[in-house]
């Protein structure tokens, strides 16, 4: 995930904002303990949402303690203590680091490819630590291979690659759950993944046009520049992302969670944070 799945902070209550920050810090600590210290550098706020969904579906109780860390050595900060949802999210994030670098090596060019090669030995160590407990690695590999094939063939559709990316996140988010919980997690992951893929494609329009890189939206509207697409098709792209949010909302509404704070943060992300990102990316 790429930074599009965050809450709108001004609309969070103080206690919810503290919980959100504490969960980020808890994930950072978990990655240091269960993966590697270097993996902590790759943590994004998007994975806080992943952990929130896992915690909500499991109905986990998040407990906070004040800790110091390398980044904040002089003042203690609230940190969410390790739970199964936090541990699993930390390891899932580590697994994606490795496979993202492998993908960059296979499909990247120039400095990007060279940088990925240099980082691969450390990423391999991250993967090995992440897989000390089971993860759906095969599903991740299959989805990334399918996505690479669509991109190599210049797929002139945003729907197909978005679906492939969504399935990968759905498999990761639902792994280990059973029955209704698994179905809810799968739907939440699928539509979050589809939204993120579309948002990333919008965000990369200008750079991909300049570099000649694959972008499904550029392929979908041949002959139009990135600026023309945002100006003329921005409403359509925003509607497509809104449709994913509606389906994500439907899945989240089925979650039975006793922690109102967790659910309030999740709904803030869906109702305010993600629409804010969609709007920002589809307007001049």
N, C-alpha and C positions, 0 to 999 in steps of 0.2 A: 504494500500500500504506500501512497505517495504524499500524504499530508492534506488530503481533502476530507478526512473523516474526523472532524474535531468539533467540540461544542462552541457555541457562541457564549463566551465567558461572561459578558455583562448580564446575561439572563440567568446565570447560575446563582443559587444562594451561596453564601460564604462557606457553609459547611459542605456543600456539594463541590465547590471549587477546590476546597482542601482535600476532599476525598479523591477527586480526579488527579490532582497533583501527587497525592500520596500513592496512588495506584501506578502512576508513571514511575515514581521513585522505586516502588516495590518491584516493578518489572525490571528496572535497571539492576537492582540488587540480585534478582533471580537470575538474570542473564549472566551476571558475574559468577554466581555460585553454581548454576546448573549447566552453563555453556562455557564461555570464556570471558575474561575481562575485556578483551578487544571487541567482543560482540556487542558490548554495551554502547559502543560508539555509533552503531547502526540503528538504535532504537528510535522509532518515530511515534508520534502521538496516535497514529492510526491503530497501532496495536493495543493501545489502551481501550479502544472501542471493542476490539476482538476479545480482550480479557473481560470487559464488562458484560458482553453477551454470554460468554462462558460462565461467568460468575452468577448472572441472573438466572440462566437456565438451570444451573446446579443449586440455586438458592443458597449460595455461600454467604457466610458472614465475614465481612472484611474488618480486620482489627488493625489499628494504627499504633505505631510506636515512633518516638522521636529518635532519629539516628543522625550521625554525621557521615559525610562521605568525602571522596576525593574532590568532587566539584564544589561542595559546600563544607569545607573543613572547620570553619569557625563557628557555625551556628547549626544546631540540630534542626531537622525538618521532619514533618510527619511522613512515615513510610508505611505502606500496606504490607503486613506480614505475609509470608508465603502461604498460598492456598493451592489446591490442585489447578484452578483456573489460571492463576498467575504463573505457576511452574510450566504448565502446558503451553501457554502463550509464549513464554520465554524461549522454550525449545523450538516451537513452530517458527518463530522469528529467526532463530539461528539457522534452521533448515533452509528457509527462503533466501537467506544471505548467500549460502553456497550455490544454490541453483540459479540465482540471479547472476552471479559472477560467471558461472558456466555458460549461461545464455549470452552474456556480453562477449565472452571469448568466441562463441560460435558465430554470432551475428554482428558484433561490434566492429568498428574500424579505428585505425590510428591510435591515438592516445588512450581512448576509452578501452580498446582491446588490450593494449599493452598494460594499462593499469590493472585490469582484471586478471591478467596472467600473473602479475607480481603479487596480487593479493590472494591468489588461489590456494597456496599452501596453508595460509592461516585460515582461510574459509573451509578447507578440508578438515582442519582440526576442529573448527566450530561444528561442522556437520557431524563429526564422530562423537563429540560430546552431546550434541542435541539428540542423537539417536540412541543414547543409553537407555532410554525408555521409548516404547513404540510410537511412531509417527507414520502418517500415510504418505511415505516418500514416493512410492510408485505412482500414486495418483498425481502428485506434483510433477513428476517427470513426464508423465503422459500428457498432462495439460500443457506444459511448457513446450513439449515437442510438437503438439498440435498447433499451438499458437505460432511457433516458429515457421511451420509449414504454411500456415495461412499468410504470414507476412512475406515469406519468400515468393509465394504465388501472387502477391500484390492484391489480396482479397479486397474487392471494392464494396465492402460491407462493414459497418461498425458492429452489427449485431452478432455476427459469427465469432470474431475474436473476443468480443465482450463476454459472450456466453462461455467461451473456453476459459477465460480468466476467472469468471464467476464460479464455474464448476470447481476450479482449483481451490479457491477460497472456501467454497461450500464443503468440500471434502475435508479440508483442514479444520474448519470450525465445528463440524458435526462429529468428528472422529471421537470414538469412545462413548458417545451417547447412544441410547437405544429408544425405539418406539417414537412417541410424540416429540420427545426432546430432540431426538436426532433429526426429525423432519423440520422442526422449527429452526434448529441451528443451520440446517442445510439451506433452507429458504433465505434466512438472514445472510448467510455467507454468499449465496448466489447473487442476490441483488445488490449487496454491498460491493462485491467484486465487479459486477457489471457497471455499476455507477463509477467506481474508481477508474476502470479502463476508459470509459467515455470521457471522464474529467481529465485524465492524463492525455488523451488524444487531443482534446481541446487546448490544453495547456501547451502542448508541444507543436501546435500547428505552425507557428512562425518559424521555429527552429528547424522543424522537419522540412518545410518548404525551402528554406535556405540551404540546408545540407543535402537535400535530395533523399532523405530517409523516408522509410515507409510510414504512412499515417493513413488509417482507414477513412478518415473524413476527407482528406485530400483526394483519395481514390474515388470516394463516393460522389464528389463534385468536381470532376475533371474540367480544367479550363478556368476555374475560379481561384483567385489568390486566397491566401489565409485571411487577409483583411476583408475581402469580399464575402468569404464564407461566414465569418463572425458577424458581419453587418447584415447579410441577407438571410442567413440560416441559423442565426443565434437562437431565435425563439424555438425553432424546431429541435435543436440540440438540447436546449434547456428543458423542453417538454419531454424528450426521451429520458433524460436523467430524472426528471420529476416522476415519471412512471415507475422507475426503479425504486424510488423512495416510497411510493405508495405501496408497492409490494413488500418492501422491507418493513414498513409500518405494520402491515397486516400480519407479518410473521411475529414481530415484536409484541404485538397486542395479545398474542397467545401465550406469552411467557407468564408463568406463575411465580412471582418473586416477592418475598416479604419485605425486602429492603427498598423503601420508597426512594431513597437517595440514589441508588444505582439506577433504578428505572427512570428517575427524573433526568439524570445525565444522559442516558441512552436516548430519551425522547428529545432532549435539547439538541443533540447531535443530528437526529433525523429531521426535526421540524425547523431548526434554525441554522445549525452549522453547515450541514451538507447543502441545503438550498443556497446559502450564502456563497459557498464555493462555486456552485453551478452558475449562479448569476455573475459572479466575478469573471469566470472563464468564458462566458458567452456574450459579453458586451464589449464594445470598443472602449 
